[in-house]
């Protein structure tokens, strides 16, 4: 079996390069036969797409999609840059 760090790197690269996801901010950890995705995205559909891509790259691993969906809100105040 491939070393965990190589599997994690392959999944990370796929999440960044796949046209469905284009995501750089997700942490990928592999422990034994477990694949963990962690981070934050702004929509449930994006979270699900990330899980699909990761599963396609490493279907032999049990996926734990721990990505949190956060609401993207407008800033409450204007930001002033000096």
N, CA, C and O atoms as a GROMACS GRO file, in nm:
protein
  328
    1UNK      N    1   0.084  -0.120   0.000
    1UNK     CA    2   0.000   0.000   0.000
    1UNK      C    3   0.088   0.126   0.000
    1UNK      O    4   0.198   0.127   0.056
    2UNK      N    5   0.038   0.229  -0.064
    2UNK     CA    6   0.108   0.356  -0.073
    2UNK      C    7   0.122   0.420   0.066
    2UNK      O    8   0.034   0.404   0.150
    3UNK      N    9   0.230   0.493   0.089
    3UNK     CA   10   0.251   0.561   0.217
    3UNK      C   11   0.144   0.668   0.238
    3UNK      O   12   0.103   0.734   0.142
    4UNK      N   13   0.097   0.684   0.363
    4UNK     CA   14  -0.011   0.779   0.391
    4UNK      C   15   0.016   0.921   0.339
    4UNK      O   16  -0.074   0.986   0.288
    5UNK      N   17   0.140   0.969   0.353
    5UNK     CA   18   0.167   1.106   0.310
    5UNK      C   19   0.154   1.121   0.158
    5UNK      O   20   0.119   1.229   0.110
    6UNK      N   21   0.181   1.013   0.083
    6UNK     CA   22   0.166   1.020  -0.062
    6UNK      C   23   0.018   1.020  -0.102
    6UNK      O   24  -0.022   1.091  -0.195
    7UNK      N   25  -0.062   0.942  -0.032
    7UNK     CA   26  -0.206   0.941  -0.059
    7UNK      C   27  -0.263   1.080  -0.027
    7UNK      O   28  -0.340   1.135  -0.106
    8UNK      N   29  -0.225   1.136   0.088
    8UNK     CA   30  -0.274   1.268   0.128
    8UNK      C   31  -0.235   1.373   0.024
    8UNK      O   32  -0.316   1.459  -0.010
    9UNK      N   33  -0.111   1.367  -0.025
    9UNK     CA   34  -0.065   1.463  -0.125
    9UNK      C   35  -0.143   1.449  -0.255
    9UNK      O   36  -0.175   1.548  -0.320
   10UNK      N   37  -0.172   1.324  -0.294
   10UNK     CA   38  -0.248   1.299  -0.416
   10UNK      C   39  -0.390   1.355  -0.405
   10UNK      O   40  -0.441   1.416  -0.499
   11UNK      N   41  -0.452   1.334  -0.289
   11UNK     CA   42  -0.588   1.386  -0.265
   11UNK      C   43  -0.585   1.539  -0.263
   11UNK      O   44  -0.671   1.604  -0.324
   12UNK      N   45  -0.487   1.596  -0.194
   12UNK     CA   46  -0.474   1.742  -0.185
   12UNK      C   47  -0.461   1.803  -0.326
   12UNK      O   48  -0.525   1.903  -0.357
   13UNK      N   49  -0.377   1.742  -0.408
   13UNK     CA   50  -0.356   1.791  -0.545
   13UNK      C   51  -0.486   1.782  -0.625
   13UNK      O   52  -0.519   1.874  -0.700
   14UNK      N   53  -0.559   1.672  -0.609
   14UNK     CA   54  -0.685   1.654  -0.682
   14UNK      C   55  -0.787   1.760  -0.641
   14UNK      O   56  -0.860   1.813  -0.725
   15UNK      N   57  -0.794   1.791  -0.511
   15UNK     CA   58  -0.889   1.892  -0.464
   15UNK      C   59  -0.855   2.029  -0.522
   15UNK      O   60  -0.945   2.108  -0.550
   16UNK      N   61  -0.726   2.056  -0.541
   16UNK     CA   62  -0.684   2.184  -0.596
   16UNK      C   63  -0.706   2.191  -0.747
   16UNK      O   64  -0.742   2.296  -0.799
   17UNK      N   65  -0.685   2.078  -0.817
   17UNK     CA   66  -0.685   2.080  -0.963
   17UNK      C   67  -0.816   2.041  -1.028
   17UNK      O   68  -0.841   2.077  -1.143
   18UNK      N   69  -0.901   1.969  -0.957
   18UNK     CA   70  -1.027   1.922  -1.017
   18UNK      C   71  -1.118   2.042  -1.046
   18UNK      O   72  -1.133   2.131  -0.963
   19UNK      N   73  -1.178   2.042  -1.164
   19UNK     CA   74  -1.264   2.152  -1.205
   19UNK      C   75  -1.387   2.170  -1.118
   19UNK      O   76  -1.446   2.279  -1.116
   20UNK      N   77  -1.427   2.066  -1.045
   20UNK     CA   78  -1.545   2.076  -0.958
   20UNK      C   79  -1.514   2.143  -0.826
   20UNK      O   80  -1.604   2.194  -0.760
   21UNK      N   81  -1.386   2.143  -0.787
   21UNK     CA   82  -1.354   2.189  -0.652
   21UNK      C   83  -1.262   2.310  -0.648
   21UNK      O   84  -1.296   2.410  -0.584
   22UNK      N   85  -1.148   2.305  -0.712
   22UNK     CA   86  -1.049   2.414  -0.708
   22UNK      C   87  -1.028   2.465  -0.566
   22UNK      O   88  -1.040   2.584  -0.540
   23UNK      N   89  -0.997   2.375  -0.475
   23UNK     CA   90  -0.990   2.411  -0.333
   23UNK      C   91  -0.850   2.388  -0.278
   23UNK      O   92  -0.797   2.277  -0.287
   24UNK      N   93  -0.791   2.493  -0.221
   24UNK     CA   94  -0.657   2.483  -0.164
   24UNK      C   95  -0.659   2.479  -0.011
   24UNK      O   96  -0.560   2.440   0.050
   25UNK      N   97  -0.769   2.518   0.050
   25UNK     CA   98  -0.770   2.536   0.196
   25UNK      C   99  -0.818   2.417   0.277
   25UNK      O  100  -0.857   2.434   0.392
   26UNK      N  101  -0.816   2.298   0.221
   26UNK     CA  102  -0.864   2.180   0.294
   26UNK      C  103  -0.746   2.097   0.341
   26UNK      O  104  -0.655   2.067   0.263
   27UNK      N  105  -0.746   2.061   0.469
   27UNK     CA  106  -0.641   1.976   0.524
   27UNK      C  107  -0.678   1.830   0.502
   27UNK      O  108  -0.791   1.790   0.529
   28UNK      N  109  -0.584   1.753   0.453
   28UNK     CA  110  -0.606   1.611   0.424
   28UNK      C  111  -0.514   1.530   0.513
   28UNK      O  112  -0.392   1.549   0.510
   29UNK      N  113  -0.572   1.439   0.593
   29UNK     CA  114  -0.492   1.350   0.678
   29UNK      C  115  -0.531   1.206   0.648
   29UNK      O  116  -0.648   1.175   0.630
   30UNK      N  117  -0.431   1.120   0.643
   30UNK     CA  118  -0.454   0.977   0.624
   30UNK      C  119  -0.397   0.904   0.744
   30UNK      O  120  -0.280   0.921   0.779
   31UNK      N  121  -0.482   0.823   0.809
   31UNK     CA  122  -0.438   0.739   0.921
   31UNK      C  123  -0.490   0.599   0.898
   31UNK      O  124  -0.610   0.574   0.907
   32UNK      N  125  -0.399   0.508   0.868
   32UNK     CA  126  -0.440   0.372   0.838
   32UNK      C  127  -0.528   0.371   0.714
   32UNK      O  128  -0.487   0.418   0.608
   33UNK      N  129  -0.650   0.317   0.729
   33UNK     CA  130  -0.742   0.315   0.614
   33UNK      C  131  -0.846   0.426   0.624
   33UNK      O  132  -0.954   0.417   0.564
   34UNK      N  133  -0.814   0.530   0.700
   34UNK     CA  134  -0.907   0.642   0.721
   34UNK      C  135  -0.853   0.768   0.653
   34UNK      O  136  -0.735   0.800   0.665
   35UNK      N  137  -0.941   0.838   0.582
   35UNK     CA  138  -0.907   0.964   0.515
   35UNK      C  139  -0.992   1.074   0.576
   35UNK      O  140  -1.115   1.067   0.575
   36UNK      N  141  -0.926   1.176   0.629
   36UNK     CA  142  -0.996   1.286   0.695
   36UNK      C  143  -0.980   1.414   0.612
   36UNK      O  144  -0.870   1.450   0.572
   37UNK      N  145  -1.092   1.481   0.588
   37UNK     CA  146  -1.092   1.613   0.524
   37UNK      C  147  -1.136   1.714   0.628
   37UNK      O  148  -1.240   1.696   0.692
   38UNK      N  149  -1.057   1.820   0.647
   38UNK     CA  150  -1.092   1.922   0.746
   38UNK      C  151  -1.070   2.060   0.688
   38UNK      O  152  -0.978   2.081   0.609
   39UNK      N  153  -1.153   2.152   0.728
   39UNK     CA  154  -1.143   2.290   0.682
   39UNK      C  155  -1.280   2.353   0.678
   39UNK      O  156  -1.375   2.302   0.739
   40UNK      N  157  -1.291   2.463   0.608
   40UNK     CA  158  -1.419   2.535   0.599
   40UNK      C  159  -1.446   2.576   0.456
   40UNK      O  160  -1.356   2.617   0.383
   41UNK      N  161  -1.571   2.564   0.416
   41UNK     CA  162  -1.617   2.610   0.285
   41UNK      C  163  -1.748   2.685   0.304
   41UNK      O  164  -1.807   2.681   0.412
   42UNK      N  165  -1.793   2.753   0.199
   42UNK     CA  166  -1.912   2.837   0.214
   42UNK      C  167  -2.041   2.774   0.163
   42UNK      O  168  -2.144   2.841   0.157
   43UNK      N  169  -2.038   2.646   0.126
   43UNK     CA  170  -2.163   2.586   0.080
   43UNK      C  171  -2.161   2.434   0.094
   43UNK      O  172  -2.058   2.370   0.079
   44UNK      N  173  -2.278   2.378   0.124
   44UNK     CA  174  -2.292   2.234   0.141
   44UNK      C  175  -2.258   2.159   0.012
   44UNK      O  176  -2.196   2.052   0.017
   45UNK      N  177  -2.297   2.213  -0.102
   45UNK     CA  178  -2.269   2.145  -0.229
   45UNK      C  179  -2.118   2.136  -0.252
   45UNK      O  180  -2.069   2.034  -0.298
   46UNK      N  181  -2.046   2.242  -0.221
   46UNK     CA  182  -1.900   2.242  -0.237
   46UNK      C  183  -1.838   2.137  -0.144
   46UNK      O  184  -1.745   2.066  -0.183
   47UNK      N  185  -1.889   2.129  -0.021
   47UNK     CA  186  -1.841   2.029   0.075
   47UNK      C  187  -1.860   1.888   0.019
   47UNK      O  188  -1.770   1.805   0.029
   48UNK      N  189  -1.977   1.863  -0.040
   48UNK     CA  190  -2.007   1.730  -0.096
   48UNK      C  191  -1.917   1.699  -0.215
   48UNK      O  192  -1.871   1.586  -0.230
   49UNK      N  193  -1.893   1.800  -0.301
   49UNK     CA  194  -1.804   1.780  -0.417
   49UNK      C  195  -1.663   1.744  -0.372
   49UNK      O  196  -1.598   1.657  -0.431
   50UNK      N  197  -1.615   1.810  -0.267
   50UNK     CA  198  -1.482   1.779  -0.214
   50UNK      C  199  -1.475   1.634  -0.168
   50UNK      O  200  -1.376   1.564  -0.193
   51UNK      N  201  -1.580   1.588  -0.101
   51UNK     CA  202  -1.585   1.449  -0.057
   51UNK      C  203  -1.585   1.352  -0.175
   51UNK      O  204  -1.518   1.249  -0.170
   52UNK      N  205  -1.659   1.385  -0.281
   52UNK     CA  206  -1.664   1.299  -0.400
   52UNK      C  207  -1.527   1.288  -0.466
   52UNK      O  208  -1.483   1.178  -0.500
   53UNK      N  209  -1.461   1.402  -0.483
   53UNK     CA  210  -1.329   1.401  -0.547
   53UNK      C  211  -1.230   1.319  -0.463
   53UNK      O  212  -1.155   1.238  -0.518
   54UNK      N  213  -1.231   1.341  -0.332
   54UNK     CA  214  -1.139   1.267  -0.245
   54UNK      C  215  -1.166   1.117  -0.254
   54UNK      O  216  -1.072   1.037  -0.258
   55UNK      N  217  -1.293   1.079  -0.257
   55UNK     CA  218  -1.328   0.937  -0.264
   55UNK      C  219  -1.285   0.876  -0.398
   55UNK      O  220  -1.241   0.761  -0.403
   56UNK      N  221  -1.298   0.953  -0.506
   56UNK     CA  222  -1.256   0.904  -0.638
   56UNK      C  223  -1.105   0.879  -0.642
   56UNK      O  224  -1.059   0.785  -0.707
   57UNK      N  225  -1.029   0.964  -0.575
   57UNK     CA  226  -0.883   0.953  -0.575
   57UNK      C  227  -0.836   0.838  -0.486
   57UNK      O  228  -0.738   0.770  -0.518
   58UNK      N  229  -0.905   0.816  -0.374
   58UNK     CA  230  -0.864   0.713  -0.278
   58UNK      C  231  -0.986   0.630  -0.235
   58UNK      O  232  -1.026   0.634  -0.119
   59UNK      N  233  -1.045   0.554  -0.329
   59UNK     CA  234  -1.168   0.480  -0.297
   59UNK      C  235  -1.148   0.368  -0.194
   59UNK      O  236  -1.245   0.319  -0.136
   60UNK      N  237  -1.023   0.328  -0.174
   60UNK     CA  238  -0.996   0.220  -0.078
   60UNK      C  239  -0.999   0.267   0.066
   60UNK      O  240  -0.997   0.186   0.158
   61UNK      N  241  -1.004   0.399   0.088
   61UNK     CA  242  -1.004   0.454   0.223
   61UNK      C  243  -1.144   0.491   0.268
   61UNK      O  244  -1.230   0.526   0.187
   62UNK      N  245  -1.166   0.482   0.400
   62UNK     CA  246  -1.293   0.523   0.459
   62UNK      C  247  -1.288   0.675   0.480
   62UNK      O  248  -1.204   0.724   0.556
   63UNK      N  249  -1.377   0.748   0.414
   63UNK     CA  250  -1.375   0.894   0.415
   63UNK      C  251  -1.449   0.952   0.534
   63UNK      O  252  -1.562   0.913   0.564
   64UNK      N  253  -1.384   1.045   0.602
   64UNK     CA  254  -1.446   1.124   0.709
   64UNK      C  255  -1.446   1.269   0.661
   64UNK      O  256  -1.343   1.337   0.670
   65UNK      N  257  -1.559   1.316   0.611
   65UNK     CA  258  -1.567   1.453   0.562
   65UNK      C  259  -1.605   1.543   0.680
   65UNK      O  260  -1.723   1.559   0.712
   66UNK      N  261  -1.504   1.602   0.742
   66UNK     CA  262  -1.525   1.687   0.859
   66UNK      C  263  -1.520   1.836   0.822
   66UNK      O  264  -1.500   1.922   0.908
   67UNK      N  265  -1.537   1.864   0.694
   67UNK     CA  266  -1.536   2.003   0.646
   67UNK      C  267  -1.660   2.074   0.699
   67UNK      O  268  -1.771   2.021   0.690
   68UNK      N  269  -1.641   2.192   0.754
   68UNK     CA  270  -1.753   2.270   0.807
   68UNK      C  271  -1.801   2.369   0.702
   68UNK      O  272  -1.723   2.427   0.628
   69UNK      N  273  -1.933   2.385   0.698
   69UNK     CA  274  -1.992   2.485   0.609
   69UNK      C  275  -2.016   2.610   0.692
   69UNK      O  276  -2.085   2.607   0.794
   70UNK      N  277  -1.958   2.721   0.646
   70UNK     CA  278  -1.976   2.848   0.715
   70UNK      C  279  -2.046   2.944   0.621
   70UNK      O  280  -2.034   2.933   0.499
   71UNK      N  281  -2.120   3.036   0.678
   71UNK     CA  282  -2.192   3.132   0.596
   71UNK      C  283  -2.100   3.246   0.557
   71UNK      O  284  -2.030   3.302   0.641
   72UNK      N  285  -2.102   3.277   0.431
   72UNK     CA  286  -2.026   3.394   0.384
   72UNK      C  287  -2.117   3.515   0.400
   72UNK      O  288  -2.220   3.525   0.334
   73UNK      N  289  -2.078   3.604   0.486
   73UNK     CA  290  -2.161   3.723   0.510
   73UNK      C  291  -2.084   3.847   0.471
   73UNK      O  292  -1.961   3.848   0.467
   74UNK      N  293  -2.158   3.950   0.442
   74UNK     CA  294  -2.097   4.079   0.411
   74UNK      C  295  -2.036   4.136   0.539
   74UNK      O  296  -2.090   4.115   0.648
   75UNK      N  297  -1.926   4.207   0.527
   75UNK     CA  298  -1.871   4.273   0.646
   75UNK      C  299  -1.974   4.370   0.703
   75UNK      O  300  -2.046   4.436   0.628
   76UNK      N  301  -1.982   4.378   0.833
   76UNK     CA  302  -2.081   4.464   0.897
   76UNK      C  303  -2.041   4.611   0.888
   76UNK      O  304  -2.128   4.698   0.883
   77UNK      N  305  -1.912   4.639   0.886
   77UNK     CA  306  -1.865   4.777   0.879
   77UNK      C  307  -1.771   4.788   0.761
   77UNK      O  308  -1.713   4.690   0.714
   78UNK      N  309  -1.759   4.912   0.714
   78UNK     CA  310  -1.661   4.935   0.608
   78UNK      C  311  -1.522   4.916   0.666
   78UNK      O  312  -1.494   4.953   0.780
   79UNK      N  313  -1.436   4.857   0.584
   79UNK     CA  314  -1.298   4.841   0.628
   79UNK      C  315  -1.219   4.962   0.582
   79UNK      O  316  -1.224   4.999   0.465
   80UNK      N  317  -1.146   5.022   0.673
   80UNK     CA  318  -1.066   5.139   0.640
   80UNK      C  319  -0.920   5.100   0.641
   80UNK      O  320  -0.867   5.054   0.742
   81UNK      N  321  -0.856   5.120   0.528
   81UNK     CA  322  -0.713   5.092   0.518
   81UNK      C  323  -0.639   5.224   0.521
   81UNK      O  324  -0.665   5.313   0.440
   82UNK      N  325  -0.548   5.236   0.614
   82UNK     CA  326  -0.471   5.363   0.626
   82UNK      C  327  -0.343   5.354   0.547
   82UNK      O  328  -0.266   5.450   0.544
   0.00000   0.00000   0.00000
